[in-house]
Amino acid sequence: GGYDFLRTELSESSGGNRPDCQKTKGIEAPVLQRFKAAQLVSMAASIAHYPLDSIRRRLMMEAGKTEIERMYYNSMDCFRKILRQEGYKGFYRGLGLNLVRSVGAALVLVS
């Protein structure tokens, strides 16, 4: 997917037969370049899906409540209320820590 594309583009732009390169599918890709590509893709995926994850988490917090006690009735209602009450920032609360966790996902892609 995105990682393979970026890894190929970055490795072709860096070129060269350096000793820290590893042969991958006929293309030499330096470890640092592969990590950069993996980190970029991992962070982009986290940022793209985080609003949906925020909605899911808020609905899960409502699971044990009765229908009268619930703040949100469904995912669209949750989306509207977050947007109206907190703006777009409400969808991205806690994203910073999630981006730090993406380093692990990038290391898995590189290895």
C-alpha positions as CSV (number, residue, x, y, z in Angstrom):
1,G,0.0,0.0,0.0
2,G,1.2,3.4,1.0
3,Y,4.3,2.2,2.7
4,D,5.5,0.2,-0.3
5,F,4.9,3.2,-2.6
6,L,6.8,5.7,-0.3
7,R,9.6,3.2,0.4
8,T,10.2,2.8,-3.3
9,E,10.0,6.5,-4.0
10,L,12.3,7.4,-1.2
11,S,14.8,4.7,-2.0
12,E,15.0,5.7,-5.7
13,S,15.5,9.3,-4.8
14,S,18.3,8.5,-2.3
15,G,20.0,6.1,-4.8
16,G,23.4,4.6,-4.3
17,N,24.9,1.4,-3.0
18,R,25.6,2.3,0.6
19,P,26.6,-0.2,3.2
20,D,23.5,0.5,5.4
21,C,21.1,-0.5,2.5
22,Q,19.2,-3.7,2.4
23,K,18.1,-5.4,-0.9
24,T,14.2,-5.4,-0.9
25,K,12.4,-6.7,-4.0
26,G,15.3,-5.6,-6.3
27,I,15.4,-2.1,-4.8
28,E,18.0,-1.0,-2.3
29,A,16.3,0.9,0.6
30,P,18.3,2.4,3.4
31,V,16.9,1.5,6.9
32,L,16.4,5.1,7.8
33,Q,14.4,5.8,4.6
34,R,12.2,2.8,5.2
35,F,11.5,4.0,8.7
36,K,10.6,7.5,7.5
37,A,8.2,6.0,5.0
38,A,6.7,3.7,7.6
39,Q,6.3,6.5,10.1
40,L,4.7,8.8,7.6
41,V,2.2,6.2,6.5
42,S,1.4,5.2,10.1
43,M,0.8,8.8,11.2
44,A,-1.3,9.6,8.2
45,A,-3.5,6.5,8.9
46,S,-3.8,7.5,12.6
47,I,-4.9,11.0,11.7
48,A,-7.4,9.9,9.1
49,H,-9.2,7.4,11.3
50,Y,-9.0,9.1,14.6
51,P,-12.4,11.0,14.4
52,L,-14.1,7.6,13.9
53,D,-12.2,6.2,16.8
54,S,-13.2,9.1,19.0
55,I,-16.9,8.5,18.1
56,R,-16.5,4.7,18.8
57,R,-14.9,5.4,22.2
58,R,-17.6,7.8,23.3
59,L,-20.3,5.4,22.3
60,M,-18.6,2.6,24.2
61,M,-18.6,4.8,27.3
62,E,-22.4,5.0,27.0
63,A,-22.9,1.2,26.8
64,G,-23.9,0.6,30.4
65,K,-26.3,3.5,30.7
66,T,-30.1,3.4,30.2
67,E,-31.6,5.0,27.2
68,I,-32.6,8.1,29.2
69,E,-29.1,8.5,30.7
70,R,-27.3,8.3,27.3
71,M,-25.8,11.5,25.8
72,Y,-25.6,10.0,22.3
73,Y,-28.2,7.8,20.6
74,N,-26.2,6.6,17.6
75,S,-23.0,7.4,15.7
76,M,-24.4,10.3,13.7
77,D,-25.9,11.9,16.8
78,C,-22.5,11.6,18.5
79,F,-20.8,13.1,15.4
80,R,-23.2,16.1,15.4
81,K,-23.0,16.8,19.1
82,I,-19.2,16.7,19.2
83,L,-19.0,19.0,16.1
84,R,-21.6,21.4,17.6
85,Q,-20.3,21.5,21.2
86,E,-16.5,21.1,20.7
87,G,-15.8,21.8,17.0
88,Y,-13.4,19.8,15.0
89,K,-10.9,19.8,17.9
90,G,-13.2,17.5,19.8
91,F,-12.6,14.7,17.3
92,Y,-8.8,14.9,17.7
93,R,-8.5,15.0,21.5
94,G,-5.8,12.6,22.6
95,L,-4.3,12.3,19.1
96,G,-0.8,13.2,20.3
97,L,-0.4,10.1,22.4
98,N,-1.8,8.0,19.6
99,L,0.9,9.4,17.2
100,V,3.6,8.5,19.7
101,R,2.3,4.9,19.6
102,S,2.6,4.9,15.8
103,V,6.4,4.6,16.2
104,G,5.8,1.0,17.1
105,A,3.6,0.4,14.1
106,A,6.4,1.9,11.9
107,L,9.0,-0.4,13.4
108,V,6.8,-3.4,12.6
109,L,6.5,-2.2,9.0
110,V,10.3,-1.7,8.7
111,S,11.3,-5.1,10.1
